[in-house]
Amino acid sequence: MASSHGRSDLRFADWMASLPQSMHTIPLTNLAIPGSHDSFSFYIDEASPVGPEQPETVQNFVSVFGTVAKKLMRKWLATQTMNFMSQLEAGIRFFDLRISTKPRDPENELYFAHGLFSATVREGLEQISSFLSAHAREVVFLDFNHFYGMQNLHHEKLVTMLKEVFGEKLCPVVFAQEVTLQYLWEKEYQVLVFYHHPMALEVPFLWPGQMMPAPWANTTDPEKLIQFLQASITDRRRKGTFFVSQVVLTPKASTVMKGVASGLRETITERYAYLFMCVFLCVLCS
């Protein structure tokens, strides 16, 4: 017998397919799609090198304190406690993705990265594709918004990988207002790829990054975050584009130093859990 938790997971896994028919023809730009921040960070590897985007101070810190420094870094870098498959089963449909190469890697492998390296990009994309194959009416938004240590050959490799993994599931670029669930289901498209790099202009299924703006409040103050989100939502809805509402409080350097051994979860996430829910409801109702 399945538990109530199991039934809940099942419902969230197919929430798009379960929407009432009246919502099938509403542009997806008008729907609130749940997403995750630094979506891949569950996989962050303490044994990996420091990412190339990190400042010299962090590089020096790790060179002196080694594994201890990386363990502390992971406490602040890992924003997710679930892998891709678990996020999808919980209803997440927007993924914030940051890609990097590793220094002196002869294989030119591509990794998810945020301070430290995470899983390979292919591993993550294959998890997502596997879920989509089992849930034919679910749709995901993949937002490739940061690239580190990548040259044209790496971007070409990533584009080829997307084709190999998703194939006919990839939705080519059209007017944002045309994208409804009914449109996607009829075409059997399940993946919209947003790509914040000029390469997007050369590939039919890469949606230019400006079609998925993600304004960032950069604050630890919940009230300022709410004000910022409400203002940005009003502006974006007038423009009729996709956009990201980042319900994210960003720790300052002083915040990290005060709670360096505690980490993001104890210092911010658990302390402001109730406020995060209030902010989310404010955004949803705006």
N, C-alpha and C positions, 0 to 999 in steps of 0.2 A: 504494500500500500504506500503510495507516495505521500510525503509529508506536505503540510500546508506551504512550507517554504519551497518545496519542489514545485508545487502548482504555481506559486508566485513567480519563480524563475521561468517556468514555461510560458506564462502570460507575458512577461517582459521580453522574452526571446522573440516573440512574434507580435509585438505591439503595433507595428505598422500595418501588418496584415489584418489586425483586429479592429482598426479604426472604422467608424461608421461610414457608410457609402457617401454621405454628404461631404466628407473630408477628402475623398479620393481625387477631386478635381481642384482642390485649393492649392495654389502655388506653394511649394515647400519653403519659399522665402517667408511665408506667413505663419509657418508652424514653428513652435519651440522644440528643437531637436536636442536631446540630452547628449552632452559630450564630456570628454575628460581632458585635463591639462597635463602636458608631458605624459601622454598616454602610455608610453612604452616604459616608464621609469620603474615599474615593478621589477624589470629584468636587470637593473643597474648592477654591474659586476665590480665588487671591491678589488678584485685582482687585476682589473684592467688598467691601462695607462690613464692619465688625466687627459681630458678632452682638449683639442687644440684651441678652443675658444676661451679657455680659462686664462685669467691674467697671470702675470709673472709672480705675483705674491702668492697665489694659490699653488702654482707650480713649485715654488720654493718651499712652501709649507709642507707639501707632500714629499719633496726630496729629502727633507729633514726628518719628518715623523713617519713616513712610509705608510704601512698598513693601518696604523692607528688613525692617521689623518684621513685616509679613505673611508674608514668606518664612520667617522664623524661626518664626512661629506655626504655619505649615503643617507644619513638620517635627515639631512636637509634637502637632498636632491630627489629622493623617491617620493613622489606625490601620489602614487597609486599603490594599492595593496592587492590588486587583481591583475591577472594577465589578460591578454586581448580576448581570449575566448570567454572568460568569466565576465569581462566588461560587456561583451556583446550579449551574453545571456541575461545580464542585468538590465539591458535596454540601451546601453550607450551606442550611439550611431555616428558621432563626430569624433575624429581622432586627430590630436595635435602631435605632429611628427617632426622630429629634428634629426637630420642625417649627417653622418661624418665618416671620413676615412680614418684609418689608424696610421700614425707616422711610420714610415719605412715598412709598410705592409706590401710584400711582393705580389699578393693576390688581388690587391685593390678592392678588397671586400668593403661592403657598405654596412654601417652599423647605425642603430639608433643611439643617440648620445645626448647627455645633459650633464656636463661636468665630468662624469665618468662614462665609459662605454656600456652599452646595453646589448641586447640580442642583435643578431644580424637582421637586416631589413627583410631578406627573403623569408626567414623564419616567421616573422610577424605577419607579413602579407599572406603567407600560406595559411596561417591560423584564421585570418579574416576570410579568405576565400573558402576555406572549408566550412565555416559557419554559414556563409551566404549560399553555398550549394545545398545546404540542408534546410535553409529558410528562404525560399525563392522570392518571397514578397518583401523581404527586408532590404533596406538601402543604407549604404554608409557613405560618409563624407571623409575623405582622407586629405588632410591639410598639411602639405609639405612646406613648412614655413621658415626653416633655418637649415642652412647647408654649411658644413665646416670642412675645410681642406679638400674641396671638390673642384675638379677641373671638368672640361667638357666631356672627356671620356667617361667620367663617373656619372654625369647626368645621362649620357647616352646609355650607360649600363643600367641605370635605374629605370629609364623609360622602357628598355627591352624587358626588364624584370617585371614591370607592371603588365606589359602585354602578355608575357608568358604565364603569369600567375592568374590574371583576371580575364584575359581574352575578351569574349563578347559581352562580358558584364560591364565593361567600361562605357560610360555615357559620354558621347562627344559634346563639345561646347555648343550650347544653344542660348537663346535669351532666357535669363533666369526665371522670368515669369511663366515660361512654358513648362517648367519642370514641376509636374505633379506626380503623385503616386500612380495615377491611371496612365499617364504618359510613359513612365518608367516601366510599369508592369507590361504594357502593350509591346514595348520595344525589348523587354527582358534585360533592361539595364539595372544594375545594382550598385555601381560604384561611380562616384563623382570625385575626381582627383583635382585638388587645387594646388597649384605649383608656383611658389613665389620666386621665380627665376625667369629670365628671358627665354629659356628653352620652351616655356609654355606657348610662345607664339608660333612654334614650329611643329607642334604635335596636336592633332585634332582632339584628343581626349584629355589634354591638360588644360584645365580652367585657370586663366591667369589669376595670380594671387590677389589682385585688386578686387576680384569678384567675391572674395571672402575676407574682408577687413576684420581685424581683431584688435580694436582699441584697448589699451592697457592702462588701468588706473594707477598702477605703481604706488600703492599706499597700504598701510597697515590699519587705517582708520575705516571701520565699517560704514560710518555715515558718509564719508567722502566717496567710498566705493558705490554706495547706493545712488548718490547724486550724479556721479560720473556715468553709471550705467543707464540711468533714466534719460540723461541728456543724449547719450550716444544712440540709444534705441530710437528716440524720436527722430533724430537726424537720419539714421539708416533706413527707417521705414518709409521716409519720404522718398528716398532714392530707389527703393524697390529691389535692393540687392540681397544676397545672402550676407550675413555678418555674424560675428561671434560676440557674445556677451560674456566676458571673462569674470566670473564670480570668484575672483582670486585676490586674496590678501598677500602682498609681497613683503617678506621680512627685510628690514634694513640691516646693514652691517652690524649696527649696535644691537639689534634684536638677536642676531645669530650669536654674537659674542656673549650675550647674557645667558643664552640657553644652549650654548654650543654642544653640551653633552646630552641635552634633552631631545633636540631635533624638532623638525617641523610639526610632527603630529602632536606632541605634548605642548609645545610652545604656542602654536596658533590654531591648528585644526580642531583639537578637542576643546580648547578654551572658547572658541567662537562657533562651535557647531550649531547652536541655536540661531545665532546671528546669520550664519550662512543660509540656513533654511528661510529665514525672514527675507534676506536679500534675494534669494531665488524666487520667492513668491512675488516680491515687488517687481522683479524683472518680468516674470510670467504674466503679471496682470497689467503691465504698462501698455 
